[in-house]
Amino acid sequence: LVNYTTAWISLFAQARVQPGETVLVQAAAGGVGTAADQLLKAHGCTVIGMASRTDKLDLLDRLGGDLTINYRTEEFDEVIRAKNMHPDVVLELVGGDVFHKRYALVKPFGRIAVAGFASIPLQKWNPLTWIPTVIAMPRAKVMDMAKRSIGMYATHIGYLIEQPELVHSNFYAMADFVRQHNIKPIVGKEFAFSEVPAAHT
């Protein structure tokens, strides 16, 4: 529920992705990433998926990714430029240094949808992590965006719970779309009920 609703709100409610557009998904083999891959392919989009391991890239290929890139071993921005596949939309899930490279790839009238920043080292109890967190967090530079005619959105669905009508309308729209296109979640591993503590760990 959280993965698909996050992907749906980021891509369709905010970035308003259209069929035929090219979308770059970072951490595309994760929970929100695989949900995004499936929703985008069903919507008729070209999907560039980025992941860090060969087995994850294989999963992205099985999900119909049009271009899959190992961002640890390849200069992903150079690969995308060489193939002339500049994205209309970037789904940002990681943050950090690679965010700036993705930001530079977006086409005019393109959009960046920030739904997470997994690389950020924040530990609220540790003040030494606060400055690196501020540095690594994706941020909008309005004058630069104006020069390039691009936009940036951000969401965290946990903050939407105080507006249940928005959550409900987006959830039901997403659920209808998932049923219509027979989309099935990617199951990474199954646990017996007796292994609930191990699953949480």
Short mmCIF file of the C-alpha atoms (twelve columns), coordinates in Angstrom:
data_MODEL
# 
_entry.id   MODEL 
# 
loop_
_atom_site.group_PDB 
_atom_site.id 
_atom_site.type_symbol 
_atom_site.label_atom_id 
_atom_site.label_alt_id 
_atom_site.label_comp_id 
_atom_site.label_asym_id 
_atom_site.label_seq_id 
_atom_site.Cartn_x 
_atom_site.Cartn_y 
_atom_site.Cartn_z 
_atom_site.pdbx_PDB_model_num 
ATOM 1   C CA . LEU A 1   0.000  0.000   0.000   1 
ATOM 2   C CA . VAL A 2   2.698  2.497   0.979   1 
ATOM 3   C CA . ASN A 3   4.974  1.728   -1.980  1 
ATOM 4   C CA . TYR A 4   2.287  1.941   -4.669  1 
ATOM 5   C CA . THR A 5   0.527  4.936   -3.137  1 
ATOM 6   C CA . THR A 6   3.835  6.821   -2.823  1 
ATOM 7   C CA . ALA A 7   4.738  6.075   -6.450  1 
ATOM 8   C CA . TRP A 8   1.239  7.006   -7.643  1 
ATOM 9   C CA . ILE A 9   1.081  10.331  -5.811  1 
ATOM 10  C CA . SER A 10  4.623  11.299  -6.859  1 
ATOM 11  C CA . LEU A 11  4.266  10.390  -10.520 1 
ATOM 12  C CA . PHE A 12  0.611  10.959  -11.353 1 
ATOM 13  C CA . ALA A 13  -0.871 13.355  -8.785  1 
ATOM 14  C CA . GLN A 14  2.203  15.598  -8.642  1 
ATOM 15  C CA . ALA A 15  4.418  15.155  -11.718 1 
ATOM 16  C CA . ARG A 16  1.407  14.361  -13.959 1 
ATOM 17  C CA . VAL A 17  3.314  11.848  -16.055 1 
ATOM 18  C CA . GLN A 18  1.882  11.396  -19.557 1 
ATOM 19  C CA . PRO A 19  1.985  8.314   -21.807 1 
ATOM 20  C CA . GLY A 20  5.056  8.400   -24.045 1 
ATOM 21  C CA . GLU A 21  7.195  10.346  -21.586 1 
ATOM 22  C CA . THR A 22  10.591 9.105   -20.410 1 
ATOM 23  C CA . VAL A 23  10.955 8.618   -16.663 1 
ATOM 24  C CA . LEU A 24  14.185 7.998   -14.750 1 
ATOM 25  C CA . VAL A 25  13.681 5.948   -11.573 1 
ATOM 26  C CA . GLN A 26  16.506 5.786   -9.039  1 
ATOM 27  C CA . ALA A 27  16.550 2.742   -6.713  1 
ATOM 28  C CA . ALA A 28  14.248 1.177   -9.273  1 
ATOM 29  C CA . ALA A 29  14.525 -2.318  -7.779  1 
ATOM 30  C CA . GLY A 30  13.303 -1.254  -4.323  1 
ATOM 31  C CA . GLY A 31  9.745  -1.160  -3.035  1 
ATOM 32  C CA . VAL A 32  8.666  2.251   -4.360  1 
ATOM 33  C CA . GLY A 33  10.926 1.766   -7.393  1 
ATOM 34  C CA . THR A 34  9.346  -1.500  -8.565  1 
ATOM 35  C CA . ALA A 35  5.878  -0.068  -7.970  1 
ATOM 36  C CA . ALA A 36  6.848  2.938   -10.102 1 
ATOM 37  C CA . ASP A 37  8.312  0.730   -12.842 1 
ATOM 38  C CA . GLN A 38  5.103  -1.259  -13.128 1 
ATOM 39  C CA . LEU A 39  2.773  1.742   -13.024 1 
ATOM 40  C CA . LEU A 40  4.828  3.629   -15.611 1 
ATOM 41  C CA . LYS A 41  5.068  0.734   -18.068 1 
ATOM 42  C CA . ALA A 42  1.307  0.167   -17.814 1 
ATOM 43  C CA . HIS A 43  0.839  3.896   -18.482 1 
ATOM 44  C CA . GLY A 44  2.863  3.686   -21.717 1 
ATOM 45  C CA . CYS A 45  6.050  5.384   -20.544 1 
ATOM 46  C CA . THR A 46  9.707  4.759   -21.379 1 
ATOM 47  C CA . VAL A 47  11.443 3.754   -18.139 1 
ATOM 48  C CA . ILE A 48  15.117 4.204   -17.268 1 
ATOM 49  C CA . GLY A 49  15.839 2.153   -14.162 1 
ATOM 50  C CA . MET A 50  18.917 2.571   -11.986 1 
ATOM 51  C CA . ALA A 51  20.112 -0.036  -9.492  1 
ATOM 52  C CA . SER A 52  23.314 -1.158  -7.814  1 
ATOM 53  C CA . ARG A 53  23.587 -4.908  -8.512  1 
ATOM 54  C CA . THR A 54  23.307 -7.316  -11.440 1 
ATOM 55  C CA . ASP A 55  20.410 -9.256  -9.897  1 
ATOM 56  C CA . LYS A 56  18.499 -5.998  -9.426  1 
ATOM 57  C CA . LEU A 57  19.134 -5.023  -13.049 1 
ATOM 58  C CA . ASP A 58  17.817 -8.443  -14.107 1 
ATOM 59  C CA . LEU A 59  14.622 -7.715  -12.162 1 
ATOM 60  C CA . LEU A 60  14.266 -4.351  -13.911 1 
ATOM 61  C CA . ASP A 61  14.656 -6.066  -17.277 1 
ATOM 62  C CA . ARG A 62  11.894 -8.520  -16.353 1 
ATOM 63  C CA . LEU A 63  9.674  -5.566  -15.423 1 
ATOM 64  C CA . GLY A 64  10.128 -4.184  -18.933 1 
ATOM 65  C CA . GLY A 65  12.721 -1.480  -18.298 1 
ATOM 66  C CA . ASP A 66  13.761 0.254   -21.504 1 
ATOM 67  C CA . LEU A 67  17.226 1.138   -20.213 1 
ATOM 68  C CA . THR A 68  18.793 -0.303  -17.052 1 
ATOM 69  C CA . ILE A 69  21.954 1.152   -15.553 1 
ATOM 70  C CA . ASN A 70  24.230 0.047   -12.723 1 
ATOM 71  C CA . TYR A 71  24.927 3.408   -11.105 1 
ATOM 72  C CA . ARG A 72  27.849 1.996   -9.112  1 
ATOM 73  C CA . THR A 73  29.823 0.787   -12.136 1 
ATOM 74  C CA . GLU A 74  28.583 3.089   -14.922 1 
ATOM 75  C CA . GLU A 75  28.526 6.859   -15.345 1 
ATOM 76  C CA . PHE A 76  24.773 6.900   -15.706 1 
ATOM 77  C CA . ASP A 77  24.568 10.492  -16.904 1 
ATOM 78  C CA . GLU A 78  26.986 9.751   -19.738 1 
ATOM 79  C CA . VAL A 79  25.025 6.627   -20.720 1 
ATOM 80  C CA . ILE A 80  21.757 8.584   -20.835 1 
ATOM 81  C CA . ARG A 81  23.287 11.429  -22.848 1 
ATOM 82  C CA . ALA A 82  24.900 8.983   -25.290 1 
ATOM 83  C CA . LYS A 83  21.529 7.347   -25.911 1 
ATOM 84  C CA . ASN A 84  19.760 10.737  -26.071 1 
ATOM 85  C CA . MET A 85  17.217 9.579   -23.493 1 
ATOM 86  C CA . HIS A 86  16.967 12.711  -21.355 1 
ATOM 87  C CA . PRO A 87  14.059 12.205  -18.925 1 
ATOM 88  C CA . ASP A 88  10.854 14.184  -18.807 1 
ATOM 89  C CA . VAL A 89  10.464 13.114  -15.187 1 
ATOM 90  C CA . VAL A 90  12.878 11.916  -12.493 1 
ATOM 91  C CA . LEU A 91  11.569 9.954   -9.518  1 
ATOM 92  C CA . GLU A 92  14.091 10.827  -6.806  1 
ATOM 93  C CA . LEU A 93  14.378 8.293   -3.988  1 
ATOM 94  C CA . VAL A 94  18.010 8.511   -2.880  1 
ATOM 95  C CA . GLY A 95  19.396 12.062  -2.784  1 
ATOM 96  C CA . GLY A 96  23.079 12.749  -2.250  1 
ATOM 97  C CA . ASP A 97  25.684 13.363  -4.926  1 
ATOM 98  C CA . VAL A 98  23.932 11.528  -7.756  1 
ATOM 99  C CA . PHE A 99  20.881 13.767  -7.367  1 
ATOM 100 C CA . HIS A 100 22.819 16.633  -8.937  1 
ATOM 101 C CA . LYS A 101 23.678 14.524  -12.001 1 
ATOM 102 C CA . ARG A 102 20.038 13.498  -12.443 1 
ATOM 103 C CA . TYR A 103 18.898 17.079  -11.965 1 
ATOM 104 C CA . ALA A 104 21.140 18.144  -14.857 1 
ATOM 105 C CA . LEU A 105 19.588 15.581  -17.217 1 
ATOM 106 C CA . VAL A 106 15.969 16.767  -17.069 1 
ATOM 107 C CA . LYS A 107 14.455 18.168  -20.272 1 
ATOM 108 C CA . PRO A 108 12.854 21.616  -20.450 1 
ATOM 109 C CA . PHE A 109 9.355  21.406  -18.935 1 
ATOM 110 C CA . GLY A 110 10.565 18.312  -17.079 1 
ATOM 111 C CA . ARG A 111 9.737  17.516  -13.470 1 
ATOM 112 C CA . ILE A 112 11.591 16.056  -10.505 1 
ATOM 113 C CA . ALA A 113 9.432  14.195  -7.998  1 
ATOM 114 C CA . VAL A 114 11.179 13.686  -4.658  1 
ATOM 115 C CA . ALA A 115 9.648  10.826  -2.668  1 
ATOM 116 C CA . GLY A 116 12.624 9.861   -0.530  1 
ATOM 117 C CA . PHE A 117 16.321 10.369  0.137   1 
ATOM 118 C CA . ALA A 118 17.623 7.040   1.367   1 
ATOM 119 C CA . SER A 119 21.280 8.070   1.243   1 
ATOM 120 C CA . ILE A 120 20.864 10.819  3.831   1 
ATOM 121 C CA . PRO A 121 22.708 9.937   7.060   1 
ATOM 122 C CA . LEU A 122 20.359 11.669  9.522   1 
ATOM 123 C CA . GLN A 123 20.330 10.327  13.074  1 
ATOM 124 C CA . LYS A 124 18.326 12.764  15.184  1 
ATOM 125 C CA . TRP A 125 20.266 11.870  18.332  1 
ATOM 126 C CA . ASN A 126 23.625 12.517  16.625  1 
ATOM 127 C CA . PRO A 127 24.337 16.205  15.817  1 
ATOM 128 C CA . LEU A 128 27.336 15.150  13.697  1 
ATOM 129 C CA . THR A 129 24.887 13.826  11.086  1 
ATOM 130 C CA . TRP A 130 22.902 17.052  10.785  1 
ATOM 131 C CA . ILE A 131 25.267 18.992  8.512   1 
ATOM 132 C CA . PRO A 132 25.861 16.119  6.033   1 
ATOM 133 C CA . THR A 133 22.083 15.655  5.928   1 
ATOM 134 C CA . VAL A 134 21.492 19.287  4.995   1 
ATOM 135 C CA . ILE A 135 24.172 19.065  2.296   1 
ATOM 136 C CA . ALA A 136 22.860 15.806  0.803   1 
ATOM 137 C CA . MET A 137 19.152 16.663  0.787   1 
ATOM 138 C CA . PRO A 138 17.652 17.384  -2.659  1 
ATOM 139 C CA . ARG A 139 16.746 21.053  -2.920  1 
ATOM 140 C CA . ALA A 140 15.130 23.344  -5.434  1 
ATOM 141 C CA . LYS A 141 17.178 26.182  -6.942  1 
ATOM 142 C CA . VAL A 142 14.458 28.456  -8.237  1 
ATOM 143 C CA . MET A 143 16.550 30.679  -10.537 1 
ATOM 144 C CA . ASP A 144 18.248 27.667  -12.106 1 
ATOM 145 C CA . MET A 145 14.888 25.953  -12.568 1 
ATOM 146 C CA . ALA A 146 13.542 29.135  -14.177 1 
ATOM 147 C CA . LYS A 147 16.425 29.231  -16.650 1 
ATOM 148 C CA . ARG A 148 15.816 25.595  -17.602 1 
ATOM 149 C CA . SER A 149 11.997 25.679  -17.288 1 
ATOM 150 C CA . ILE A 150 11.798 22.656  -15.018 1 
ATOM 151 C CA . GLY A 151 9.850  21.949  -11.843 1 
ATOM 152 C CA . MET A 152 10.290 20.038  -8.605  1 
ATOM 153 C CA . TYR A 153 7.795  18.340  -6.304  1 
ATOM 154 C CA . ALA A 154 8.165  16.524  -3.003  1 
ATOM 155 C CA . THR A 155 5.893  14.269  -0.998  1 
ATOM 156 C CA . HIS A 156 5.841  12.076  2.090   1 
ATOM 157 C CA . ILE A 157 2.492  10.347  2.356   1 
ATOM 158 C CA . GLY A 158 2.831  10.118  6.134   1 
ATOM 159 C CA . TYR A 159 2.122  13.846  6.248   1 
ATOM 160 C CA . LEU A 160 -1.036 13.439  4.147   1 
ATOM 161 C CA . ILE A 161 -2.906 11.425  6.782   1 
ATOM 162 C CA . GLU A 162 -4.433 14.647  8.090   1 
ATOM 163 C CA . GLN A 163 -6.119 15.020  4.683   1 
ATOM 164 C CA . PRO A 164 -7.833 11.630  4.352   1 
ATOM 165 C CA . GLU A 165 -9.853 12.649  1.289   1 
ATOM 166 C CA . LEU A 166 -6.606 13.120  -0.660  1 
ATOM 167 C CA . VAL A 167 -5.211 9.801   0.539   1 
ATOM 168 C CA . HIS A 168 -8.453 7.957   -0.229  1 
ATOM 169 C CA . SER A 169 -8.960 9.433   -3.697  1 
ATOM 170 C CA . ASN A 170 -5.381 8.673   -4.739  1 
ATOM 171 C CA . PHE A 171 -5.406 5.206   -3.192  1 
ATOM 172 C CA . TYR A 172 -8.620 4.200   -4.965  1 
ATOM 173 C CA . ALA A 173 -7.433 5.632   -8.289  1 
ATOM 174 C CA . MET A 174 -4.188 3.680   -7.919  1 
ATOM 175 C CA . ALA A 175 -5.980 0.491   -6.874  1 
ATOM 176 C CA . ASP A 176 -8.335 0.697   -9.868  1 
ATOM 177 C CA . PHE A 177 -5.350 1.172   -12.190 1 
ATOM 178 C CA . VAL A 178 -3.492 -1.778  -10.619 1 
ATOM 179 C CA . ARG A 179 -6.541 -4.043  -11.027 1 
ATOM 180 C CA . GLN A 180 -7.164 -2.857  -14.592 1 
ATOM 181 C CA . HIS A 181 -3.588 -3.696  -15.613 1 
ATOM 182 C CA . ASN A 182 -3.272 -6.838  -13.447 1 
ATOM 183 C CA . ILE A 183 -0.184 -5.477  -11.671 1 
ATOM 184 C CA . LYS A 184 1.281  -7.751  -8.988  1 
ATOM 185 C CA . PRO A 185 3.666  -6.549  -6.260  1 
ATOM 186 C CA . ILE A 186 7.219  -7.879  -6.297  1 
ATOM 187 C CA . VAL A 187 7.735  -10.170 -3.304  1 
ATOM 188 C CA . GLY A 188 11.341 -10.147 -2.158  1 
ATOM 189 C CA . LYS A 189 11.028 -12.863 0.470   1 
ATOM 190 C CA . GLU A 190 8.332  -14.762 2.340   1 
ATOM 191 C CA . PHE A 191 8.354  -15.438 6.101   1 
ATOM 192 C CA . ALA A 192 6.328  -17.872 8.174   1 
ATOM 193 C CA . PHE A 193 4.103  -16.210 10.759  1 
ATOM 194 C CA . SER A 194 6.368  -17.584 13.482  1 
ATOM 195 C CA . GLU A 195 9.202  -15.533 11.916  1 
ATOM 196 C CA . VAL A 196 7.506  -12.146 12.303  1 
ATOM 197 C CA . PRO A 197 10.356 -10.770 14.501  1 
ATOM 198 C CA . ALA A 198 12.900 -11.821 11.858  1 
ATOM 199 C CA . ALA A 199 10.805 -10.159 9.151   1 
ATOM 200 C CA . HIS A 200 10.783 -6.890  11.081  1 
ATOM 201 C CA . THR A 201 14.528 -7.151  11.658  1 
# 
